[in-house]
Amino acid sequence: QCLVFRDVAPQAPVHFLVIPKRPIPRISCVGPQDTEVSPGGSLGHWGGTDTVLTLPLPPPPPQLLGHLLVVAARTAQAEGLADGYRLVINDGKHGAQSVYHLHLHVLGGRQLGWPPG
């Protein structure tokens, strides 16, 4: 369902891409054929010791997109990124997308800063 390869212009010591074989130009163009959505409804929370924000969770990830994330995580593990890594999907001009085929960047191998830029 996907391919994994190193970025030609790496921005970190480890920088690889996970791309679907299916031609999808942008994450915002994902269609019904890329999804397998089942009803959500469970609750999750985020917050510190004083504040908890409870939100309904979205439905489970679409099948193809979930697969890309699983492959990214397994490849990151194989690349020795046990200390962490960053996942990035750029979408459209203002999202700095330069290649119009959906792809997931995985960056790691050093301490990454925030905000990214």
Secondary structure as the mmCIF struct_conf table of DSSP 4:
data_model
#
loop_
_struct_conf.conf_type_id
_struct_conf.id
_struct_conf.beg_label_comp_id
_struct_conf.beg_label_asym_id
_struct_conf.beg_label_seq_id
_struct_conf.end_label_comp_id
_struct_conf.end_label_asym_id
_struct_conf.end_label_seq_id
STRN STRN1 CYS A 2 ARG A 6
BEND BEND1 VAL A 8 ALA A 9
BEND BEND2 GLN A 11 PRO A 13
STRN STRN2 VAL A 14 PRO A 20
BEND BEND3 LYS A 21 ARG A 22
BEND BEND4 PRO A 25 PRO A 25
HELX_RH_3T_P HELX_RH_3T_P1 ILE A 27 CYS A 29
HELX_RH_3T_P HELX_RH_3T_P2 PRO A 32 ASP A 34
STRN STRN3 LEU A 43 TRP A 46
BEND BEND5 THR A 49 ASP A 50
STRN STRN4 LEU A 53 PRO A 56
HELX_LH_PP_P HELX_LH_PP_P1 LEU A 57 PRO A 62
HELX_RH_AL_P HELX_RH_AL_P1 GLN A 63 ALA A 78
TURN_TY1_P TURN_TY1_P1 GLU A 79 GLY A 80
TURN_TY1_P TURN_TY1_P2 ALA A 82 ASP A 83
STRN STRN5 TYR A 85 VAL A 88
BEND BEND6 GLY A 92 GLY A 92
HELX_RH_3T_P HELX_RH_3T_P3 LYS A 93 GLY A 95
TURN_TY1_P TURN_TY1_P3 ALA A 96 ALA A 96
BEND BEND7 VAL A 99 HIS A 101
STRN STRN6 LEU A 104 GLY A 108
BEND BEND8 GLY A 109 ARG A 110
HELX_LH_PP_P HELX_LH_PP_P2 GLN A 111 GLY A 113
BEND BEND9 TRP A 114 PRO A 115
#
